[in-house]
Amino acid sequence: VTWAANYIKEHSNGTLEIEQRVSIIDENTFEELTSGVSDAYSPCKPHRGDLFDYKSGQEYEYSAQFAGYALGWMQRDGVNSVVVHTLYGKTKTAYAVTITLEEAHKVAKQVFDRIKDTNKKPEPCSYCGWCGKRATCPALNELDITVGKGREDWGLSSYHAKEITEPSEMSKALILCRL
């Protein structure tokens, strides 16, 4: 973490907003579409800002998350681009990429279009562990049932989280979810 803190000091303008909530606003209705909390942001008006995000573990694809944060900061500050610095503590590796307002809008539109797609079905992926819907996700529940049916001792009275009332049953269900 010290390595990351030193990187941020070196690459910011000295003004930092730490762990601040940032929102993406619909520019037609002025409604908040979504929000998140970015690790650190350094406003560098009038043209751009610097966004810093620390990841302690493996390198994954975070471009949609960062585009969302960047769009929120660009909307708030009226800047045209944000330099996103991704800091991986495990390997002490930093990547910096510039995201323009146009690029951030494009990524946000793609994400929101996928969310609104009524034909889309959930599929298990490497991000399931972070998802707030994992306890009630149909795709994960289907996997749980498949795994659970193969072992009599793992059978549950119900495979829907809202219907499980016994702690021992919920414990089994949570273990099956991780499997």
Phi, psi and omega in degrees: 000324179300319178303313181295318179300318178295321177300313181298316178301319183289328186254005177255171179271008180099340177259121182231140170251115186258134176048052181258140176286133179231140185241148168262128184250135173291119187285353176265318184257347183064021176273148175285125179271321178194171178208167177200174179244115179271153184293306181207143179222136179239106180290130180233057182300155012265354190257327187205177175223169176240127180248133180239130179228123182263131175238125184274339186250223184293156174277126177233180177273110182245011189301323180293318178300313183291324177296322177296312177301313182299317179299316178301315179292320179296320177297316182295315187266351181068033179258163185265346180202160176225135173269118180264121178254114177261123184246119179257108183294324183300319182253357184053049180244139177235138175236137177236129178221141179269131176245125179273164178301317179298315180296318181296319176299318181298314179295316180299318179299316179300316180296312182293325176296320178293322179296320183280348184294111183285345179272349183286137176243143179294144177228137177299139179209183183289350180265357183304324181297340181260351189283136178287347182258008187297331181289336181241012183289125179301321181294317178289322178298323178297319177296318179302315181297318180298314179293315183295326181293334181283349181227117182300323181288350178256002179297143180243154177291331177211149179250016177251127186305323183288342182262352181272122183244342181270132180303321181294324177292318180296322178300313177300315181299318180293322178294317178299322178300317180292327177291000000 
